[in-house]
């Protein structure tokens, strides 16, 4: 089954508030869009392309071109969070397996007992 997914991840104000320095910037939250229609997500090649597209979209969504070291750390956190959310929202087993195989950790760590 091919999945057509246009609006993959909507960044929430909560996510933006944690990653953007000002309240005004938090209001300027957009939508990260990833087109995976036409990809066979049940194949390794399709899963790789889908994950590549999610990562590229996260890069474009989060990067503001800043060269400030403190801002670069925030951008890296945003990329990690949006990539995780994109993979989670897509919910394609091979894409998830490929993502987890990279050693990437979830954007949010839950407390453990």
C-alpha positions as CSV (number, residue, x, y, z in Angstrom):
1,X,0.0,0.0,0.0
2,X,1.4,3.4,-1.0
3,X,0.8,6.2,1.4
4,X,0.3,9.7,0.4
5,X,1.3,12.1,3.1
6,X,1.4,15.8,2.5
7,X,1.2,17.4,5.8
8,X,3.4,15.2,7.9
9,X,4.2,17.1,11.0
10,X,2.7,20.2,12.4
11,X,5.0,21.9,14.9
12,X,3.1,22.7,18.0
13,X,3.5,25.9,20.0
14,X,4.9,23.8,22.9
15,X,7.7,22.5,20.8
16,X,8.5,25.9,19.4
17,X,8.4,27.5,22.8
18,X,11.1,25.1,24.0
19,X,13.3,25.7,20.9
20,X,12.8,29.3,19.9
21,X,14.2,32.2,22.0
22,X,11.2,34.6,22.0
23,X,7.5,34.4,22.4
24,X,7.1,36.3,19.0
25,X,9.1,33.5,17.3
26,X,7.0,30.9,19.0
27,X,3.9,32.3,17.3
28,X,5.7,32.0,13.9
29,X,5.4,28.2,13.8
30,X,4.8,26.6,10.5
31,X,4.2,23.1,9.1
32,X,6.9,20.8,8.0
33,X,5.7,19.0,4.9
34,X,7.1,15.8,3.5
35,X,5.9,14.2,0.3
36,X,6.2,10.4,0.3
37,X,3.5,9.6,-2.2
38,X,4.8,7.3,-4.9
39,X,7.4,5.7,-2.6
40,X,7.1,2.0,-1.7
41,X,7.5,2.2,2.1
42,X,7.6,-1.6,2.2
43,X,10.9,-1.6,0.3
44,X,14.3,-0.7,1.7
45,X,14.9,1.8,-1.0
46,X,11.6,3.5,-0.4
47,X,12.2,3.6,3.3
48,X,15.6,5.2,2.8
49,X,14.2,7.9,0.5
50,X,11.4,8.6,2.9
51,X,13.8,9.1,5.8
52,X,16.1,11.2,3.7
53,X,13.1,13.4,2.8
54,X,12.1,13.7,6.4
55,X,15.6,14.8,7.4
56,X,15.8,17.3,4.6
57,X,12.5,18.8,5.6
58,X,13.6,19.0,9.2
59,X,16.8,20.8,8.2
60,X,14.8,23.3,6.1
61,X,12.2,23.7,8.8
62,X,14.6,24.3,11.7
63,X,17.6,26.1,10.2
64,X,17.5,29.8,10.2
65,X,21.1,30.2,8.9
66,X,22.4,31.5,12.2
67,X,26.1,31.0,12.9
68,X,25.8,31.7,16.7
69,X,26.9,28.7,18.7
70,X,24.1,28.8,21.2
71,X,21.5,29.1,18.3
72,X,23.2,26.2,16.5
73,X,22.5,23.9,19.5
74,X,18.8,24.9,19.5
75,X,18.6,24.2,15.7
76,X,20.2,20.8,16.2
77,X,17.6,20.0,18.9
78,X,14.8,21.2,16.6
79,X,16.1,19.0,13.8
80,X,16.2,15.9,16.1
81,X,12.7,16.6,17.4
82,X,11.2,17.2,14.0
83,X,12.9,14.1,12.4
84,X,11.6,12.0,15.3
85,X,8.1,13.4,15.0
86,X,8.1,12.9,11.2
87,X,9.1,9.3,11.5
88,X,6.6,8.7,14.3
89,X,3.8,10.3,12.4
90,X,4.5,8.4,9.2
91,X,4.3,5.1,11.1
92,X,6.0,3.0,8.5
93,X,7.9,0.1,10.0
94,X,10.9,0.1,7.7
95,X,11.3,3.9,8.0
96,X,11.2,3.6,11.8
97,X,13.7,0.7,11.7
98,X,16.1,2.6,9.5
99,X,15.7,5.7,11.8
100,X,16.4,3.6,14.9
101,X,19.3,1.9,13.2
102,X,21.1,5.3,12.9
103,X,21.3,5.4,16.7
104,X,19.1,8.5,16.8
105,X,17.3,8.9,20.1
106,X,13.8,10.2,20.6
107,X,13.5,13.9,21.0
108,X,11.8,13.4,24.3
109,X,13.2,11.0,26.9
110,X,10.6,9.6,29.3
111,X,11.5,8.9,32.9
112,X,12.3,5.3,33.8
113,X,12.0,3.5,37.1
